[in-house]
Amino acid sequence: MRLATVPVTLFTMVMGLCGFTLAMRAGETAAGLTHLASGAAHLLTLAVFVVVAFAYLAKALRHPGAVAEEWAHPVSLAFFPAISIALLLFAVVMLERAPGIAHALWLIAVPVQLILTLAVVSGWIGSRAFQHGHLTPAWFIPAVGNVVVAVAGVPLGYVEASWFFTSIGLIFWLVLLALVMNRLIFHDPLPERLQPTLVILIAPPAVGYLAWLSLVGEVDAFARVLLNGAYLFALIVAVQAPRLLRLPFSLAHWALSFPLAAVTVASFEHAEAVGSAGHRLIGYVLMLVLVAIIAGLLWRTGQGLRRGALFGG
């Protein structure tokens, strides 16, 4: 593996594993189990987080031109906020076991998230010409990152900042949802390598539900709209799943992990908040699917690394 070939999309693996850890923890809590499995997932997430962060930092220092090329690419541009989202999610993961570390990570991640959001949006509306084919569900990533701020921000006491970022995320989600659906319906199909990003449609309403619940403190009508919107997109993706799973493996398949983890956590949180056994059952079913997907992704990623074909170059 050459450092210059390490892609920014690798941070979606960290996002997925953070989400998996949180989903496992929520499932264990719902079942009255100890946090043994989620503890193991936490350690795996930490190891992957460190490796990915150092690898991309080394790439930025030794091959800044390669990073600049990714930034200039109309598709990979949207993946750069995955860096700050990974930090934010890891802050959420650490919140229970090491609140001091979580606080420090959150304080680092939030300004980075704001800078990357402004930079990406400025890139979208700047002098660069984008074509309809450049628009993919990956463009939701900057919006999702802003909503994640509240999930750790409210418990840490940053309520107003959490409202600010949640507002940004929800507004951009609605704008991008219209654009992305227009692109998917009226234009050419997504390229094969980007088709797994369809699963990202689930993430904004699922994470939005968790952020809204943190901010409002109760399940209101809007929270229910968000959760059921996430279920709708999950069903749409489920219809497409057989085709997505037959595609040649690439790092884009890690896009399957975080959105599914987010709707799993949201299901368990809703079940706890309203005492719904049905939503708890949905959470368990989603948890089983998530475990299978994470296991498959780790296996295929390991195979790709052994063959030296995962990153190319």
Buried (B, 14 or more C-beta within 10 A) or exposed (E): EEBBBBBBBBBBBBBBBBBBBBBBBBBBBBEEEEBEBBBEBBEBBBEBBEEBBEBBEEBBEEBEEBBEEBBEEBBBBBBBBBBBBBBBBBBBBBBBEEBEBBBEBBEBBBEBBBEBBEBBBEBBEEEEEBEEBBBBBBBBBBBBBBBBBBBBBBBBEBEEBBBBBBEBBBEBBEEBBEEBEEBBEEEEEBEEBBBBBBBBBBBBBBBBBBBBBBBEEEBEEEBEBBBEBBBEBBEEBEEEBEEBEEBEBBBBBBBBBBBBBBBBBBBBBBBBBEEBEEBBEBBBEBBEBBBEBBEBBBEBBEEBEEEEEBBEE
